[in-house]
Amino acid sequence: MTDHTIEPDALTQLRKNFLANPAYRLAQNAVTTTTIDDVALDREIVTRIDPSVSIRLDDWPVTNQKKSGRCWMFAGLNLLRAGAMKKMNLADFEFSQNYVLFFDKIERVNYYLDAILATKGADADDRTVAFLHDTLMGDGGQWNMFVALVTKHGLVPKSAMPETESSSATAKMNASLRAVLHQGAKELRDATSPEAEAAIRDDVIATCYRILAIHLGTPPDSFLWQWTDKDKVFHRDGELTPLEFAGRYVTVELGDYVCLVDDPRASSPRGRTFTVDFLGNIVGERVTYLNVEPGVLKAAAATALSSGEPVWFGCDVGKQMQRDLGFWDAHLYDYGAVYDTEFALDKAARLDYHETQMTHAMLLTGVDLHDGAPRRWRVENSWGDEHAEKGFYTMNDSWFDEYVFEIAARRSDLPAEVLAALDTEPIVLPAWDPMGALAR
């Protein structure tokens, strides 16, 4: 391999070239005294963004995931609470995010231990084994993982299992769980009999359950549910289990939803289903995507919104975003003009070269349609109400093209050729593929 080094003469020339250009010096003066985003923000795009939309569903306050990575969970529960509020005639209602978090964590404990046993024959420095150790016990997740949790464990109202310090700030709890699991993984890999493995699993799961209960509280087996609706009418449903509560107040058929993704990489054929190795939370359940053109995602999302239902979606949230204003546009910041360069990677290349991935899940609650085509989208975030329009953001359609990767869509909203493609055998992507990033 050729050994390239930067010579002192080359550095001297780079310095001279920089100082000789007034535009560079002007950019330096600006960026050394304020943020690059303030300098690069395209004021013309900002002034053209109109938050109004032709279809708007939300008439409720936003939620707040605080210092946790539960966006996928909040977005899923926010979708379900829209129907629950309507059924109970409530102006505001939240399912317990803490309850779902508890069962996601304990299921992930079991999932990780299962994965360690499945890879026991691989070397300790095998890439998949190392990946499992590095990424365990994050807060992220996927739509299929959310559905699996609700289907198995049900739901409770927030009053039945409210937030705790650790559910709102998960880092310390997660660190403790990781330490227990890493120790358990070593013991499993060293174990010499199925009986020893079973004993280790039982002990690790019991320890992690104890940690979770200490941090999050004990999930209720049942609870008394009663409420006063917005017309001041009192209702009492009596004692319900979490599965009974979900069965009564989840107004959508979760099994009807499928995950559509826009993955334009050459290695990812359109019209095929995909899964990511070791992506999940409940053993036996699989995360599956169908890769389609972005227009299919938009059409399905617009159809759902037009019928009165919000849409769960995954995206790369931090790119080209102005948080205070609550705006996204593909060209909101002109970094190229400030740096005198061109950022030319397309969506596929950004995935290939790790410049983008799914980092956040939110809810579409509105769309502005003009002659049937979307111009902009209204987004319910889960970052509280201090930014944007009391926590509701505006996404120009150009940003959807570049940074939205996934939606949960009803089968009934999809054309026949898309439905047929759902029956294909999933291609298995490696555990570290960017299509699994949201769960990490």
FENPE-V166851 format. One record per helix or strand. SS is the DSSP state (@ for helix, = for strand). FROM is the first residue (numbers start at 1). LEN is the number of residues. If there is no record, write none. Layout:
ss: [SS	SS]
from: [FROM	FROM]
len: [LEN	LEN]
This chain:
ss: [@	@	@	=	@	=	=	=	@	=	@	@	@	=	@	@	=	@	@	=	=	@	@	=	=	=	@	=	=	=	=	@	@	=	=	=	=	=	@	=	@	@	=	@]
from: [8	22	36	41	43	55	64	67	71	95	97	127	143	157	158	165	169	171	194	222	234	242	254	257	273	289	294	311	321	327	333	335	347	360	373	383	389	392	397	404	411	416	427	434]
len: [12	10	5	1	6	2	1	1	18	1	22	9	11	1	3	4	1	20	23	7	8	8	3	5	4	3	13	5	2	2	1	5	6	11	8	1	1	5	7	7	3	6	3	6]
